[in-house]
Amino acid sequence: MDSSQNPAAAGTTPAVPTVNDRMRAAGLSAERIAVHAEAQAIWLDGELITDLDQPAPPGTRLVFGRH
């Protein structure tokens, strides 16, 4: 693998996805994400999400619903 295929070797770090990024990647529409956010029904590792631009790195767990 050369440096163009390995961000660490190229001296760059991949961007950490946000909650919104991960939800969009999972196939949710912007409208559906807004519905969950307005209902205060998005949790990241047990913490209520109030900012969809909050980092949500791989390995964290997103949960939908009321706790």
Residue pairs with C-beta under 8 A, 6 or more apart in sequence:
1 9
2 9
3 9
3 10
4 10
7 13
7 14
16 55
16 56
16 57
17 25
17 55
17 56
17 57
17 58
18 52
18 53
18 54
18 55
18 56
19 42
19 44
19 49
19 51
19 52
19 53
19 54
19 56
19 62
20 33
20 52
20 53
21 56
22 56
22 62
23 33
23 36
23 42
23 52
23 62
24 30
24 33
28 36
33 52
36 42
36 64
37 49
37 52
39 66
40 48
40 50
40 66
41 64
41 65
41 66
42 48
42 49
42 52
42 62
42 63
42 64
43 49
43 62
43 63
43 64
43 65
43 67
44 54
44 56
44 60
44 61
44 62
44 63
45 60
45 61
46 67
48 67
56 62
